[in-house]
Amino acid sequence: MMHTKQLDYDYRTFLEGIQNRLKGADLAIANMEFTLAGKPYSGYPAFSAPDGYPAYIRDCGVDVFLTANNHILDKGKAGAERTERIYESMEGVRYTGLSSGPARLESSYPLFLNVRGIRLALVNFTYGTNAAISSEWPKVNRMDRNEISKAIAKARARGADFVIALPHWGTEYKLRHDQSQENMARWLAGEGVDAIVGAHPHVVQDSSVIDGVPVYYSLGNAVSNMSAINTRLELLVTLRFTINPEGVKEMLGSEAEYLWCTRPGTLTDGFMTIAVSDYEGKRRLWKDPSDYDNMIATRDRVSSAVGID
């Protein structure tokens, strides 16, 4: 995210602490919860981030931008169209969730990716948007079961080895998933997706396995200026796939790692997201050691509540 206070700081520090992990992945995916509507830049409640921010995120190792979220229409039709034009012009990155017209929707929903011989299909959609536009286009992928089912079926028909659902859903600030999320997750598993990784609640939520499908209900915020309890802790989730010696493609499982978004004056002079494991036991490095204590206490509290070690 890019809240108002973040605009006062150099965003080129934001992902410095985790970019080695992002670059080390064969494919890294991030939810981009803002528009690129141009100046004046703004934070909550209607986001417009600097044009250079997505290029920085790409240069840190992110390969795919997710745009189906509740803030993508914050600046109306013109803001969404400008966001898409910038993403279209960027080399080395793909995006899904927002479409300028039928051709773009056809090519990006689902988004097909071939990664070292593994054919992946990404299905990204949102429960809704905070603002609405009267025109049909640009279109945001919605939590419409008929459309989602068609996207999953298209993925299988075109030879996808694995289908990953990336929903924007759930109840904000709740550490446990709600019944609507579980109902949707069970439906998605029944439709044949192989993994579900969600966003929106601004906090880490619990995970589960439904009919063999790993479900991460919410990863929290990778970087933001939110200060409500638990909103500075987040997850980085890794999904692993392989082709065995017989040529059979398998999903090996998933791993989750806790991250922490440090704020100006705590660890560094700006915002920087770090892996908790990289800094555990290094309280002496903090400009404000009480924030180290906050990080560890939050990790322990959330881990106990959600059951993710």
Contacts in CASP RR format, 6 or more apart in sequence:
PFRMAT RR
TARGET T0000
AUTHOR 0000-0000-0000
METHOD contacts of the structure
MODEL  1
MMHTKQLDYDYRTFLEGIQNRLKGADLAIANMEFTLAGKPYSGYPAFSAP
DGYPAYIRDCGVDVFLTANNHILDKGKAGAERTERIYESMEGVRYTGLSS
GPARLESSYPLFLNVRGIRLALVNFTYGTNAAISSEWPKVNRMDRNEISK
AIAKARARGADFVIALPHWGTEYKLRHDQSQENMARWLAGEGVDAIVGAH
PHVVQDSSVIDGVPVYYSLGNAVSNMSAINTRLELLVTLRFTINPEGVKE
MLGSEAEYLWCTRPGTLTDGFMTIAVSDYEGKRRLWKDPSDYDNMIATRD
RVSSAVGID
1 33 0 8 1.000
1 34 0 8 1.000
1 47 0 8 1.000
1 221 0 8 1.000
1 222 0 8 1.000
1 223 0 8 1.000
1 224 0 8 1.000
1 225 0 8 1.000
1 226 0 8 1.000
2 11 0 8 1.000
2 34 0 8 1.000
2 41 0 8 1.000
2 43 0 8 1.000
2 47 0 8 1.000
2 49 0 8 1.000
2 50 0 8 1.000
2 53 0 8 1.000
3 43 0 8 1.000
3 44 0 8 1.000
3 224 0 8 1.000
3 225 0 8 1.000
3 226 0 8 1.000
4 42 0 8 1.000
4 43 0 8 1.000
4 44 0 8 1.000
4 225 0 8 1.000
5 225 0 8 1.000
6 14 0 8 1.000
6 43 0 8 1.000
6 223 0 8 1.000
6 224 0 8 1.000
6 225 0 8 1.000
6 271 0 8 1.000
7 41 0 8 1.000
7 43 0 8 1.000
7 50 0 8 1.000
9 264 0 8 1.000
9 270 0 8 1.000
9 271 0 8 1.000
10 270 0 8 1.000
11 50 0 8 1.000
11 52 0 8 1.000
11 53 0 8 1.000
11 56 0 8 1.000
11 271 0 8 1.000
12 56 0 8 1.000
13 268 0 8 1.000
13 270 0 8 1.000
13 271 0 8 1.000
13 272 0 8 1.000
14 56 0 8 1.000
14 223 0 8 1.000
14 271 0 8 1.000
14 272 0 8 1.000
14 273 0 8 1.000
15 22 0 8 1.000
15 56 0 8 1.000
15 57 0 8 1.000
15 60 0 8 1.000
15 222 0 8 1.000
15 223 0 8 1.000
15 272 0 8 1.000
15 273 0 8 1.000
16 60 0 8 1.000
16 272 0 8 1.000
17 272 0 8 1.000
17 273 0 8 1.000
17 274 0 8 1.000
17 275 0 8 1.000
17 278 0 8 1.000
18 60 0 8 1.000
18 236 0 8 1.000
18 259 0 8 1.000
18 273 0 8 1.000
18 274 0 8 1.000
18 275 0 8 1.000
19 60 0 8 1.000
19 61 0 8 1.000
21 236 0 8 1.000
21 257 0 8 1.000
21 275 0 8 1.000
22 28 0 8 1.000
22 60 0 8 1.000
22 61 0 8 1.000
22 62 0 8 1.000
23 60 0 8 1.000
23 61 0 8 1.000
24 61 0 8 1.000
25 61 0 8 1.000
25 238 0 8 1.000
26 115 0 8 1.000
26 116 0 8 1.000
27 63 0 8 1.000
27 64 0 8 1.000
27 113 0 8 1.000
27 115 0 8 1.000
27 120 0 8 1.000
28 61 0 8 1.000
28 62 0 8 1.000
28 63 0 8 1.000
28 64 0 8 1.000
29 62 0 8 1.000
29 63 0 8 1.000
29 64 0 8 1.000
29 66 0 8 1.000
29 122 0 8 1.000
29 166 0 8 1.000
30 57 0 8 1.000
30 62 0 8 1.000
30 64 0 8 1.000
30 65 0 8 1.000
30 66 0 8 1.000
30 222 0 8 1.000
31 66 0 8 1.000
31 69 0 8 1.000
31 166 0 8 1.000
31 168 0 8 1.000
31 199 0 8 1.000
31 222 0 8 1.000
32 54 0 8 1.000
32 57 0 8 1.000
32 65 0 8 1.000
32 66 0 8 1.000
32 67 0 8 1.000
32 69 0 8 1.000
32 95 0 8 1.000
33 47 0 8 1.000
33 69 0 8 1.000
33 70 0 8 1.000
33 71 0 8 1.000
33 199 0 8 1.000
34 43 0 8 1.000
34 47 0 8 1.000
34 48 0 8 1.000
34 49 0 8 1.000
34 53 0 8 1.000
34 71 0 8 1.000
34 74 0 8 1.000
35 47 0 8 1.000
35 48 0 8 1.000
35 49 0 8 1.000
35 71 0 8 1.000
35 72 0 8 1.000
35 73 0 8 1.000
35 74 0 8 1.000
35 75 0 8 1.000
35 79 0 8 1.000
35 80 0 8 1.000
35 82 0 8 1.000
35 83 0 8 1.000
36 48 0 8 1.000
36 49 0 8 1.000
36 51 0 8 1.000
36 53 0 8 1.000
36 54 0 8 1.000
36 79 0 8 1.000
36 82 0 8 1.000
36 83 0 8 1.000
36 86 0 8 1.000
36 87 0 8 1.000
37 48 0 8 1.000
37 74 0 8 1.000
37 75 0 8 1.000
37 76 0 8 1.000
37 78 0 8 1.000
37 79 0 8 1.000
37 82 0 8 1.000
37 83 0 8 1.000
38 48 0 8 1.000
38 51 0 8 1.000
38 79 0 8 1.000
38 82 0 8 1.000
39 48 0 8 1.000
40 48 0 8 1.000
41 48 0 8 1.000
41 49 0 8 1.000
41 50 0 8 1.000
42 48 0 8 1.000
43 49 0 8 1.000
45 74 0 8 1.000
45 130 0 8 1.000
46 71 0 8 1.000
46 74 0 8 1.000
46 75 0 8 1.000
46 130 0 8 1.000
46 131 0 8 1.000
47 71 0 8 1.000
47 74 0 8 1.000
47 75 0 8 1.000
48 74 0 8 1.000
48 75 0 8 1.000
48 79 0 8 1.000
51 86 0 8 1.000
54 65 0 8 1.000
54 86 0 8 1.000
54 87 0 8 1.000
54 90 0 8 1.000
54 93 0 8 1.000
55 90 0 8 1.000
57 65 0 8 1.000
58 90 0 8 1.000
58 92 0 8 1.000
58 93 0 8 1.000
62 93 0 8 1.000
63 92 0 8 1.000
63 93 0 8 1.000
63 94 0 8 1.000
64 93 0 8 1.000
64 94 0 8 1.000
64 95 0 8 1.000
64 96 0 8 1.000
64 111 0 8 1.000
64 113 0 8 1.000
64 122 0 8 1.000
65 87 0 8 1.000
65 93 0 8 1.000
65 94 0 8 1.000
65 95 0 8 1.000
65 96 0 8 1.000
66 95 0 8 1.000
66 96 0 8 1.000
66 97 0 8 1.000
66 124 0 8 1.000
66 166 0 8 1.000
66 168 0 8 1.000
66 199 0 8 1.000
67 83 0 8 1.000
67 84 0 8 1.000
67 87 0 8 1.000
67 95 0 8 1.000
67 96 0 8 1.000
67 97 0 8 1.000
67 98 0 8 1.000
67 124 0 8 1.000
67 140 0 8 1.000
68 96 0 8 1.000
68 97 0 8 1.000
68 98 0 8 1.000
68 124 0 8 1.000
68 125 0 8 1.000
68 126 0 8 1.000
68 140 0 8 1.000
68 141 0 8 1.000
68 142 0 8 1.000
68 166 0 8 1.000
68 168 0 8 1.000
69 126 0 8 1.000
69 129 0 8 1.000
69 168 0 8 1.000
69 199 0 8 1.000
69 200 0 8 1.000
70 126 0 8 1.000
70 127 0 8 1.000
70 128 0 8 1.000
70 129 0 8 1.000
70 130 0 8 1.000
70 168 0 8 1.000
70 200 0 8 1.000
71 129 0 8 1.000
71 130 0 8 1.000
72 80 0 8 1.000
72 83 0 8 1.000
72 97 0 8 1.000
72 98 0 8 1.000
72 126 0 8 1.000
72 129 0 8 1.000
72 140 0 8 1.000
73 80 0 8 1.000
73 129 0 8 1.000
73 130 0 8 1.000
73 131 0 8 1.000
73 132 0 8 1.000
73 133 0 8 1.000
73 140 0 8 1.000
74 130 0 8 1.000
74 131 0 8 1.000
75 82 0 8 1.000
76 131 0 8 1.000
76 133 0 8 1.000
77 133 0 8 1.000
77 135 0 8 1.000
77 138 0 8 1.000
80 98 0 8 1.000
80 133 0 8 1.000
80 138 0 8 1.000
80 140 0 8 1.000
81 100 0 8 1.000
81 138 0 8 1.000
83 98 0 8 1.000
84 95 0 8 1.000
84 98 0 8 1.000
84 99 0 8 1.000
84 100 0 8 1.000
84 104 0 8 1.000
84 138 0 8 1.000
87 93 0 8 1.000
87 95 0 8 1.000
94 108 0 8 1.000
94 111 0 8 1.000
94 113 0 8 1.000
95 108 0 8 1.000
95 111 0 8 1.000
96 108 0 8 1.000
96 109 0 8 1.000
96 110 0 8 1.000
96 111 0 8 1.000
96 122 0 8 1.000
96 124 0 8 1.000
96 141 0 8 1.000
97 108 0 8 1.000
97 109 0 8 1.000
97 124 0 8 1.000
97 125 0 8 1.000
97 140 0 8 1.000
97 141 0 8 1.000
98 138 0 8 1.000
98 139 0 8 1.000
98 140 0 8 1.000
98 141 0 8 1.000
99 105 0 8 1.000
99 108 0 8 1.000
99 109 0 8 1.000
99 137 0 8 1.000
99 138 0 8 1.000
99 139 0 8 1.000
99 141 0 8 1.000
100 137 0 8 1.000
100 138 0 8 1.000
101 137 0 8 1.000
101 138 0 8 1.000
101 139 0 8 1.000
105 139 0 8 1.000
109 123 0 8 1.000
109 124 0 8 1.000
109 141 0 8 1.000
109 147 0 8 1.000
109 151 0 8 1.000
110 121 0 8 1.000
110 122 0 8 1.000
110 123 0 8 1.000
110 151 0 8 1.000
110 152 0 8 1.000
110 154 0 8 1.000
110 155 0 8 1.000
110 160 0 8 1.000
110 163 0 8 1.000
111 121 0 8 1.000
111 122 0 8 1.000
111 124 0 8 1.000
112 119 0 8 1.000
112 120 0 8 1.000
112 121 0 8 1.000
112 155 0 8 1.000
112 158 0 8 1.000
112 160 0 8 1.000
113 119 0 8 1.000
113 120 0 8 1.000
113 121 0 8 1.000
113 122 0 8 1.000
114 120 0 8 1.000
115 241 0 8 1.000
117 243 0 8 1.000
118 161 0 8 1.000
118 162 0 8 1.000
118 241 0 8 1.000
118 243 0 8 1.000
118 249 0 8 1.000
119 159 0 8 1.000
119 160 0 8 1.000
119 161 0 8 1.000
119 162 0 8 1.000
120 160 0 8 1.000
120 161 0 8 1.000
120 162 0 8 1.000
120 163 0 8 1.000
120 164 0 8 1.000
120 241 0 8 1.000
121 151 0 8 1.000
121 152 0 8 1.000
121 155 0 8 1.000
121 158 0 8 1.000
121 160 0 8 1.000
121 162 0 8 1.000
121 163 0 8 1.000
121 164 0 8 1.000
122 164 0 8 1.000
122 166 0 8 1.000
123 141 0 8 1.000
123 148 0 8 1.000
123 151 0 8 1.000
123 152 0 8 1.000
123 155 0 8 1.000
123 163 0 8 1.000
123 164 0 8 1.000
123 165 0 8 1.000
123 166 0 8 1.000
123 193 0 8 1.000
124 141 0 8 1.000
124 166 0 8 1.000
124 167 0 8 1.000
124 168 0 8 1.000
125 141 0 8 1.000
125 142 0 8 1.000
125 143 0 8 1.000
125 144 0 8 1.000
125 147 0 8 1.000
125 148 0 8 1.000
125 166 0 8 1.000
125 167 0 8 1.000
125 168 0 8 1.000
126 140 0 8 1.000
126 141 0 8 1.000
126 142 0 8 1.000
126 143 0 8 1.000
126 167 0 8 1.000
126 168 0 8 1.000
126 169 0 8 1.000
126 200 0 8 1.000
127 142 0 8 1.000
127 143 0 8 1.000
127 167 0 8 1.000
127 168 0 8 1.000
127 169 0 8 1.000
127 170 0 8 1.000
127 200 0 8 1.000
128 140 0 8 1.000
128 142 0 8 1.000
128 143 0 8 1.000
128 168 0 8 1.000
129 140 0 8 1.000
141 147 0 8 1.000
143 167 0 8 1.000
143 169 0 8 1.000
143 184 0 8 1.000
145 187 0 8 1.000
148 165 0 8 1.000
148 188 0 8 1.000
148 191 0 8 1.000
149 191 0 8 1.000
152 163 0 8 1.000
152 191 0 8 1.000
152 192 0 8 1.000
152 193 0 8 1.000
155 163 0 8 1.000
156 163 0 8 1.000
156 192 0 8 1.000
161 241 0 8 1.000
161 249 0 8 1.000
162 194 0 8 1.000
162 195 0 8 1.000
162 241 0 8 1.000
162 249 0 8 1.000
162 251 0 8 1.000
163 192 0 8 1.000
163 193 0 8 1.000
163 194 0 8 1.000
164 193 0 8 1.000
164 194 0 8 1.000
164 195 0 8 1.000
164 196 0 8 1.000
164 197 0 8 1.000
164 239 0 8 1.000
165 188 0 8 1.000
165 193 0 8 1.000
165 195 0 8 1.000
165 196 0 8 1.000
165 197 0 8 1.000
166 196 0 8 1.000
166 197 0 8 1.000
166 198 0 8 1.000
166 199 0 8 1.000
167 181 0 8 1.000
167 184 0 8 1.000
167 188 0 8 1.000
167 196 0 8 1.000
167 198 0 8 1.000
167 199 0 8 1.000
168 198 0 8 1.000
168 199 0 8 1.000
168 200 0 8 1.000
169 180 0 8 1.000
169 181 0 8 1.000
169 184 0 8 1.000
169 198 0 8 1.000
169 200 0 8 1.000
170 177 0 8 1.000
170 178 0 8 1.000
170 180 0 8 1.000
170 181 0 8 1.000
170 200 0 8 1.000
170 201 0 8 1.000
170 217 0 8 1.000
170 218 0 8 1.000
171 178 0 8 1.000
171 201 0 8 1.000
172 200 0 8 1.000
172 201 0 8 1.000
172 202 0 8 1.000
172 203 0 8 1.000
173 201 0 8 1.000
173 202 0 8 1.000
173 203 0 8 1.000
173 228 0 8 1.000
173 229 0 8 1.000
173 230 0 8 1.000
173 231 0 8 1.000
174 201 0 8 1.000
174 203 0 8 1.000
174 205 0 8 1.000
175 203 0 8 1.000
175 204 0 8 1.000
175 205 0 8 1.000
175 206 0 8 1.000
175 230 0 8 1.000
175 302 0 8 1.000
175 305 0 8 1.000
175 306 0 8 1.000
176 205 0 8 1.000
176 206 0 8 1.000
176 305 0 8 1.000
176 306 0 8 1.000
177 185 0 8 1.000
177 205 0 8 1.000
177 206 0 8 1.000
177 217 0 8 1.000
177 218 0 8 1.000
181 217 0 8 1.000
185 196 0 8 1.000
185 208 0 8 1.000
185 210 0 8 1.000
185 213 0 8 1.000
185 215 0 8 1.000
185 217 0 8 1.000
186 210 0 8 1.000
186 211 0 8 1.000
188 196 0 8 1.000
188 213 0 8 1.000
189 196 0 8 1.000
189 210 0 8 1.000
189 211 0 8 1.000
189 212 0 8 1.000
189 213 0 8 1.000
189 215 0 8 1.000
190 211 0 8 1.000
192 213 0 8 1.000
193 213 0 8 1.000
194 213 0 8 1.000
194 251 0 8 1.000
195 213 0 8 1.000
195 214 0 8 1.000
195 215 0 8 1.000
195 239 0 8 1.000
195 251 0 8 1.000
195 254 0 8 1.000
196 213 0 8 1.000
196 214 0 8 1.000
196 215 0 8 1.000
196 216 0 8 1.000
197 216 0 8 1.000
197 219 0 8 1.000
197 237 0 8 1.000
197 239 0 8 1.000
198 216 0 8 1.000
198 217 0 8 1.000
198 218 0 8 1.000
198 219 0 8 1.000
199 218 0 8 1.000
199 219 0 8 1.000
199 220 0 8 1.000
200 218 0 8 1.000
201 217 0 8 1.000
201 218 0 8 1.000
201 220 0 8 1.000
202 218 0 8 1.000
202 220 0 8 1.000
202 221 0 8 1.000
202 224 0 8 1.000
202 226 0 8 1.000
202 228 0 8 1.000
202 231 0 8 1.000
203 218 0 8 1.000
203 220 0 8 1.000
203 230 0 8 1.000
203 231 0 8 1.000
203 233 0 8 1.000
203 302 0 8 1.000
204 218 0 8 1.000
204 219 0 8 1.000
204 220 0 8 1.000
204 230 0 8 1.000
204 233 0 8 1.000
204 234 0 8 1.000
204 235 0 8 1.000
204 258 0 8 1.000
204 302 0 8 1.000
204 306 0 8 1.000
204 308 0 8 1.000
205 216 0 8 1.000
205 217 0 8 1.000
205 218 0 8 1.000
205 220 0 8 1.000
205 306 0 8 1.000
206 217 0 8 1.000
206 305 0 8 1.000
206 306 0 8 1.000
206 307 0 8 1.000
206 308 0 8 1.000
207 214 0 8 1.000
207 215 0 8 1.000
207 216 0 8 1.000
207 217 0 8 1.000
207 256 0 8 1.000
207 306 0 8 1.000
207 307 0 8 1.000
207 308 0 8 1.000
208 214 0 8 1.000
208 215 0 8 1.000
208 217 0 8 1.000
209 215 0 8 1.000
214 239 0 8 1.000
214 253 0 8 1.000
214 254 0 8 1.000
216 235 0 8 1.000
216 237 0 8 1.000
216 254 0 8 1.000
216 256 0 8 1.000
219 234 0 8 1.000
219 235 0 8 1.000
219 236 0 8 1.000
219 237 0 8 1.000
220 231 0 8 1.000
220 233 0 8 1.000
220 234 0 8 1.000
220 235 0 8 1.000
221 231 0 8 1.000
221 232 0 8 1.000
221 234 0 8 1.000
221 261 0 8 1.000
222 234 0 8 1.000
222 259 0 8 1.000
222 261 0 8 1.000
222 273 0 8 1.000
223 261 0 8 1.000
223 271 0 8 1.000
223 273 0 8 1.000
224 231 0 8 1.000
224 232 0 8 1.000
224 261 0 8 1.000
225 263 0 8 1.000
225 271 0 8 1.000
226 232 0 8 1.000
229 298 0 8 1.000
230 298 0 8 1.000
230 301 0 8 1.000
230 302 0 8 1.000
232 260 0 8 1.000
232 261 0 8 1.000
232 263 0 8 1.000
232 294 0 8 1.000
232 295 0 8 1.000
232 298 0 8 1.000
233 258 0 8 1.000
233 259 0 8 1.000
233 260 0 8 1.000
233 261 0 8 1.000
233 276 0 8 1.000
233 295 0 8 1.000
233 298 0 8 1.000
233 299 0 8 1.000
233 302 0 8 1.000
234 258 0 8 1.000
234 259 0 8 1.000
234 260 0 8 1.000
234 261 0 8 1.000
234 273 0 8 1.000
235 256 0 8 1.000
235 257 0 8 1.000
235 258 0 8 1.000
235 259 0 8 1.000
235 308 0 8 1.000
236 256 0 8 1.000
236 257 0 8 1.000
236 259 0 8 1.000
236 275 0 8 1.000
237 254 0 8 1.000
237 255 0 8 1.000
237 256 0 8 1.000
237 257 0 8 1.000
238 254 0 8 1.000
238 255 0 8 1.000
238 256 0 8 1.000
238 257 0 8 1.000
239 251 0 8 1.000
239 253 0 8 1.000
239 254 0 8 1.000
240 251 0 8 1.000
240 252 0 8 1.000
240 253 0 8 1.000
240 254 0 8 1.000
240 255 0 8 1.000
241 249 0 8 1.000
241 250 0 8 1.000
241 251 0 8 1.000
241 252 0 8 1.000
242 249 0 8 1.000
242 250 0 8 1.000
242 252 0 8 1.000
243 249 0 8 1.000
243 250 0 8 1.000
244 250 0 8 1.000
256 308 0 8 1.000
257 275 0 8 1.000
257 276 0 8 1.000
257 277 0 8 1.000
258 275 0 8 1.000
258 276 0 8 1.000
258 277 0 8 1.000
258 299 0 8 1.000
258 302 0 8 1.000
258 303 0 8 1.000
258 308 0 8 1.000
259 273 0 8 1.000
259 274 0 8 1.000
259 275 0 8 1.000
259 276 0 8 1.000
260 273 0 8 1.000
260 274 0 8 1.000
260 275 0 8 1.000
260 276 0 8 1.000
260 279 0 8 1.000
260 295 0 8 1.000
260 298 0 8 1.000
260 299 0 8 1.000
261 271 0 8 1.000
261 272 0 8 1.000
261 273 0 8 1.000
262 268 0 8 1.000
262 270 0 8 1.000
262 271 0 8 1.000
262 272 0 8 1.000
262 273 0 8 1.000
262 274 0 8 1.000
262 291 0 8 1.000
263 270 0 8 1.000
263 271 0 8 1.000
263 291 0 8 1.000
264 270 0 8 1.000
264 271 0 8 1.000
265 287 0 8 1.000
265 288 0 8 1.000
266 286 0 8 1.000
266 287 0 8 1.000
266 288 0 8 1.000
266 291 0 8 1.000
267 274 0 8 1.000
267 279 0 8 1.000
267 285 0 8 1.000
267 286 0 8 1.000
267 287 0 8 1.000
267 288 0 8 1.000
267 291 0 8 1.000
268 287 0 8 1.000
276 295 0 8 1.000
276 296 0 8 1.000
276 299 0 8 1.000
279 285 0 8 1.000
279 292 0 8 1.000
279 295 0 8 1.000
280 296 0 8 1.000
282 292 0 8 1.000
283 289 0 8 1.000
283 292 0 8 1.000
283 293 0 8 1.000
285 292 0 8 1.000
286 292 0 8 1.000
303 309 0 8 1.000
END
